[in-house]
Amino acid sequence: MGSFPLPSSSSSLLISSSSSISGRPSSTIFYPLMRFRKAQALSISCDYSCFEIRDVSYRPPGTKINLLSQVNLSIPEKSFGLIFGRSGSGKTTLLQLLAGLSKPTSGSICVQRYSDDGEKIKSPEPLQPERVGIVFQFPERYFVADTVLDEVTFGWPRQKGGLQLRELLASRLQKAITSVGLTGMSLDKDPHSLSGGYKRRLALAIQLVQTPNLLILDEPLAGLGGISNSILGCNQVVSLHLF
């Protein structure tokens, strides 16, 4: 685990990443200095992808001050990244860029494929916003349905699909509900009536149903205890407030 300061107009923001995936880098990786641990001799390919932020700066339209300046971060697939800093340091701004809610003034956010020896295999691909899930600090502000079931399935295809599609969606729903500890809760319950912790669990289930490639958790410590990385099964970027 490592970290570095991020230039900001107010206070510093720290970013770190780690990975424990067998055959992939276990040391911290930051662009432009990249360190890769060679995999031991195997007869199979160990190609992997990295989610990368490359020299990203952001200046709100109509202003002259950068809220973010030349941010760089690289996170191997199925690993964990942490963003933490004081209020006003740019955490939320960076999360909005990652989620596709805003666009960088300069730089890029992409997915890069590497061989097992750390060589780039092909050109980077843009990170698609529809493959990113985000759980906000106050998710109830974004609830749109009257029941837990309708909230989780909001946006699903409304046309009559085949049996295979219906079974897939039902399987995703059951897995997501179980993973976040909502098993046994009535799906007819009003999501706004849930406690703060359960609202966050519901918001997480909503994202897990979509099977995102990147999952962003804003201030995740409230109400999400006991939910393991192995259950989530995708890249995670976490934002924490530094007191």
C-alpha positions in Angstrom: 0.0 0.0 0.0 1.4 3.4 -0.9 0.2 7.0 -1.4 1.2 10.3 -2.9 0.0 13.9 -2.5 -2.3 15.3 -5.2 -1.9 19.0 -6.0 -5.0 20.9 -5.2 -6.2 24.5 -4.8 -7.0 24.0 -1.2 -5.7 20.9 0.6 -4.0 17.7 -0.5 -5.8 14.6 -1.6 -4.1 11.2 -1.1 -4.6 8.3 -3.5 -3.4 4.7 -2.9 -4.0 1.3 -4.5 -3.2 -2.3 -3.7 -3.6 -5.7 -5.3 -3.4 -9.2 -4.0 -4.4 -11.0 -7.2 -2.2 -14.0 -7.8 0.0 -13.5 -10.9 -0.6 -9.8 -10.9 1.3 -6.9 -9.3 1.1 -6.9 -5.6 3.1 -3.7 -5.1 1.5 -0.3 -5.5 1.4 0.9 -9.1 1.4 4.6 -10.0 1.7 6.2 -13.4 4.2 7.2 -14.8 6.5 5.0 -12.6 5.2 1.4 -13.0 6.6 -1.6 -11.2 5.6 -5.1 -12.1 6.5 -8.3 -10.3 7.1 -11.0 -12.8 4.9 -14.0 -12.5 6.6 -17.3 -11.9 7.0 -19.7 -14.8 3.6 -20.9 -15.9 2.2 -22.5 -19.0 -0.8 -20.2 -19.1 -1.2 -16.5 -20.0 -1.5 -14.0 -17.1 -2.6 -11.0 -19.1 -4.5 -8.5 -17.1 -6.2 -5.1 -17.3 -5.5 -1.9 -15.4 -8.0 0.9 -14.7 -5.9 4.1 -15.2 -6.2 7.8 -14.6 -3.7 9.6 -16.7 -2.7 13.2 -16.0 -6.3 14.2 -15.3 -7.0 17.9 -14.5 -10.4 19.4 -14.0 -11.4 23.1 -14.1 -15.1 23.9 -13.8 -16.5 25.7 -16.8 -16.3 29.5 -16.6 -13.5 29.4 -13.9 -9.7 29.7 -13.9 -8.8 27.5 -11.0 -8.2 23.8 -11.3 -9.9 21.7 -8.7 -7.7 18.7 -9.8 -4.3 18.9 -11.3 -2.5 16.1 -13.1 -4.0 13.2 -11.2 -2.4 9.8 -11.9 -3.5 6.3 -10.7 -3.3 2.7 -11.9 -5.4 -0.1 -10.3 -5.1 -3.7 -11.6 -8.3 -5.6 -12.2 -10.1 -7.1 -9.2 -8.2 -4.8 -6.8 -8.9 -1.9 -4.5 -8.1 1.8 -4.6 -8.4 4.4 -1.8 -8.9 8.2 -2.1 -8.8 10.2 1.1 -8.4 13.8 2.1 -9.9 16.7 3.9 -13.1 18.5 2.9 -12.5 20.6 -0.3 -9.5 18.5 -1.4 -11.3 17.2 -4.6 -12.5 13.7 -3.6 -16.1 14.2 -4.8 -14.9 15.9 -8.0 -12.7 13.0 -8.9 -15.5 10.5 -8.2 -17.8 12.4 -10.5 -15.2 12.2 -13.2 -14.8 8.5 -12.7 -18.5 8.0 -12.9 -18.8 10.0 -16.1 -20.9 12.7 -14.5 -18.3 15.3 -15.5 -15.5 15.3 -18.1 -11.8 16.0 -17.4 -10.5 19.3 -18.7 -7.4 17.4 -19.7 -6.0 13.9 -19.4 -7.8 10.6 -19.8 -9.5 7.8 -17.8 -9.1 4.5 -19.5 -8.6 0.7 -19.3 -5.2 -0.6 -20.4 -4.4 -4.2 -21.2 -1.0 -5.6 -20.2 0.9 -8.8 -20.7 2.3 -10.8 -17.7 5.6 -9.0 -18.1 4.1 -5.5 -17.9 4.1 -4.7 -21.6 1.1 -2.9 -23.1 -0.8 -5.3 -25.4 -3.0 -2.8 -27.3 -4.3 0.8 -27.3 -6.1 1.9 -24.1 -9.9 1.8 -24.2 -12.1 4.6 -22.7 -13.8 3.8 -19.5 -17.5 3.4 -20.4 -19.8 5.3 -17.8 -22.4 2.6 -18.1 -19.9 0.1 -16.7 -19.3 2.2 -13.6 -21.4 1.9 -10.4 -21.4 4.5 -7.7 -22.8 4.5 -4.1 -23.1 8.0 -2.8 -22.7 9.1 0.8 -26.5 9.9 0.9 -28.0 7.5 -1.6 -31.6 8.1 -0.6 -31.4 11.4 -2.5 -31.4 9.3 -5.6 -34.1 6.8 -4.8 -36.9 7.0 -7.3 -39.2 4.0 -6.5 -41.8 3.3 -3.8 -40.6 -0.3 -3.0 -37.2 -2.0 -2.5 -37.9 -4.3 -5.4 -38.8 -1.5 -7.8 -35.7 0.4 -6.7 -33.4 -2.4 -7.4 -34.9 -3.3 -10.7 -35.5 0.3 -11.9 -34.2 0.6 -15.5 -34.4 -3.1 -16.3 -35.8 -4.0 -19.7 -39.6 -3.7 -19.5 -40.4 -5.7 -22.6 -41.1 -9.4 -22.2 -37.8 -11.1 -22.5 -37.0 -14.8 -23.0 -36.8 -17.2 -20.1 -33.0 -17.0 -20.1 -33.0 -13.3 -19.7 -35.6 -13.4 -16.8 -33.6 -16.1 -15.1 -30.4 -14.1 -15.4 -32.0 -11.0 -13.9 -33.6 -13.0 -11.1 -30.2 -14.6 -10.3 -28.5 -11.2 -10.2 -31.2 -9.8 -7.9 -30.9 -12.7 -5.5 -27.1 -12.6 -5.4 -27.1 -8.8 -4.9 -29.7 -8.9 -2.1 -27.8 -11.7 -0.3 -24.4 -10.2 -0.7 -25.3 -6.9 1.0 -27.2 -8.6 3.9 -30.7 -7.7 2.9 -32.0 -11.3 2.9 -35.3 -11.6 4.7 -36.3 -8.0 4.2 -39.6 -7.4 2.6 -39.1 -6.2 -1.0 -42.4 -4.2 -0.7 -40.8 -1.9 2.0 -40.5 1.8 1.2 -36.7 2.4 0.6 -37.0 5.8 2.3 -38.1 4.2 5.5 -34.9 2.2 5.9 -32.2 3.1 8.4 -29.1 5.0 7.1 -27.0 1.8 7.0 -29.7 -0.2 5.1 -30.2 2.6 2.6 -26.5 2.3 1.7 -26.8 -1.5 1.5 -29.7 -1.1 -0.8 -27.8 1.4 -2.9 -24.9 -1.1 -3.2 -27.3 -3.9 -4.2 -28.7 -1.6 -7.0 -25.2 -1.3 -8.4 -24.2 -4.9 -8.0 -27.2 -6.0 -10.0 -25.7 -4.1 -12.9 -22.4 -6.0 -12.6 -20.1 -3.0 -13.0 -16.5 -3.2 -14.0 -15.7 -0.4 -11.5 -17.5 0.3 -8.3 -17.1 3.6 -6.5 -18.0 3.9 -2.8 -18.2 7.4 -1.3 -17.7 7.4 2.5 -18.4 3.6 2.7 -17.7 2.9 6.4 -21.2 3.8 7.5 -23.5 0.8 7.2 -21.4 -1.4 4.9 -19.3 -3.3 7.5 -18.8 -7.0 6.9 -19.2 -6.8 3.1 -16.1 -8.3 1.8 -14.1 -7.5 -1.4 -14.5 -11.2 -2.5 -18.3 -10.8 -2.6 -18.1 -7.5 -4.5 -15.9 -9.1 -7.2 -15.0 -6.0 -9.1 -12.6 -3.1 -9.0 -13.4 -0.7 -6.2 -12.5 2.9 -5.6 -13.2 4.2 -2.1 -13.4 7.8 -0.9 -12.8 8.6 2.8 -12.9 11.9 4.7 -9.6 12.7 6.5 -10.2 14.5 9.8 
